[in-house]
Amino acid sequence: MSNPDPIKALETANDAPDQPLALFHQWFAEAEQSEPVDANAMSVATIDADGTPSVRILLLKALDDRGFVFYTNKQSRKGDALGANPLAALCFHWKSLGRQVRIEGTVEHVSDEEADSYFATRPEGSRIGAWASQQSRQLDSRSTLEKAVADRTAEYEGQTIPRPPHWGGYRVIPNRIEFWHEGQYRLHTRLIYTKQGGDWAKQMLFP
Ligand SMILES: Cc1cc2nc3c(=O)[nH]c(=O)nc-3n(C[C@H](O)[C@H](O)[C@H](O)COP(=O)(O)O)c2cc1C
């Protein structure tokens, strides 16, 4: 690791960085060096309209001062949930580093321009798949999906494949971020940042 870990032997929260996103960027860069695949994979929990929680793995595709972005089908189960309850919890686990980060926040749509730019970077097969898959709906047979892929491939042959209107990005605007570092005998370090007005407050928790 290139930078000393500011969390592992933390004595008090006062000794921690003031900005959680700066710390996240440091941990994420180290995870990209250390995790063999998909260091950007995160659990994303949502709440259905009836209050039922659900969780699935998604890939973090952008992060800036506004928040954490993922892309998906807006008519999927998670899309329906976010329409009813625009709240999400994210959880990263970087096993090789003994680290976990938990994020909670409100969710908003990524702009059409931002979604278009990201969609254009996806491989052609993934762009076709976004049109062909009615994500989270019942599928009667594999051949139905394969026919939809073949039909869309023929439809867009020789053309730029546009972003489907039902496909786009969500940004999680964090109001709570927890950094967890594994310790011996389960005596882990837990550092929590909570948004208080425009600023971040920090505290440690018992493991
Ligand atoms: C490593 C990994 C990465 C994934 N990344 C995405 C993603 O970025 N977007 C997405 O829509 N689904 C992704 N999936 C599939 C989702 O986990 C999930 O099956 C799908 O989004 C449907 O979820 P829903 O029915 O809860 O809406 C990924 C799955 C795995 C295992």
The ligand as a MOL file (V3000), in Angstrom:
LIG
                    3D

  0  0  0     0  0            999 V3000
M  V30 BEGIN CTAB
M  V30 COUNTS 31 33 0 0 0
M  V30 BEGIN ATOM
M  V30 1 C -20.6390 -8.6130 -10.0270 0
M  V30 2 C -22.0240 -8.2080 -10.4840 0
M  V30 3 C -22.1950 -6.9600 -11.0560 0
M  V30 4 C -23.4760 -6.5350 -11.4820 0
M  V30 5 N -23.6130 -5.2800 -11.9780 0
M  V30 6 C -24.8410 -4.8480 -12.3460 0
M  V30 7 C -25.0410 -3.4840 -12.7540 0
M  V30 8 O -24.1150 -2.6370 -12.7380 0
M  V30 9 N -26.2920 -3.1170 -13.1550 0
M  V30 10 C -27.3620 -3.9920 -13.1330 0
M  V30 11 O -28.4610 -3.6030 -13.5140 0
M  V30 12 N -27.2110 -5.2680 -12.7050 0
M  V30 13 C -25.9760 -5.7080 -12.3140 0
M  V30 14 N -25.8250 -6.9920 -11.8400 0
M  V30 15 C -27.0230 -7.8620 -11.7430 0
M  V30 16 C -27.8110 -7.5200 -10.4580 0
M  V30 17 O -27.1790 -8.1170 -9.3370 0
M  V30 18 C -29.3010 -7.9450 -10.4990 0
M  V30 19 O -29.3920 -9.3290 -10.8150 0
M  V30 20 C -30.1150 -7.1720 -11.5190 0
M  V30 21 O -29.7480 -5.7920 -11.5370 0
M  V30 22 C -31.6130 -7.2850 -11.2320 0
M  V30 23 O -31.8730 -6.7960 -9.9290 0
M  V30 24 P -33.3680 -6.4100 -9.4480 0
M  V30 25 O -34.3010 -7.4870 -9.9560 0
M  V30 26 O -33.2890 -6.3740 -7.9560 0
M  V30 27 O -33.7050 -5.0730 -10.0440 0
M  V30 28 C -24.5770 -7.4310 -11.3810 0
M  V30 29 C -24.4020 -8.6770 -10.7810 0
M  V30 30 C -23.1450 -9.0520 -10.3270 0
M  V30 31 C -22.9840 -10.3940 -9.6380 0
M  V30 END ATOM
M  V30 BEGIN BOND
M  V30 1 1 1 2
M  V30 2 1 2 3
M  V30 3 2 2 30
M  V30 4 2 3 4
M  V30 5 1 4 5
M  V30 6 1 4 28
M  V30 7 2 5 6
M  V30 8 1 6 7
M  V30 9 1 6 13
M  V30 10 2 7 8
M  V30 11 1 7 9
M  V30 12 1 9 10
M  V30 13 2 10 11
M  V30 14 1 10 12
M  V30 15 2 12 13
M  V30 16 1 13 14
M  V30 17 1 14 15
M  V30 18 1 14 28
M  V30 19 1 15 16
M  V30 20 1 16 17
M  V30 21 1 16 18
M  V30 22 1 18 19
M  V30 23 1 18 20
M  V30 24 1 20 21
M  V30 25 1 20 22
M  V30 26 1 22 23
M  V30 27 1 23 24
M  V30 28 2 24 25
M  V30 29 1 24 26
M  V30 30 1 24 27
M  V30 31 2 28 29
M  V30 32 1 29 30
M  V30 33 1 30 31
M  V30 END BOND
M  V30 END CTAB
M  END
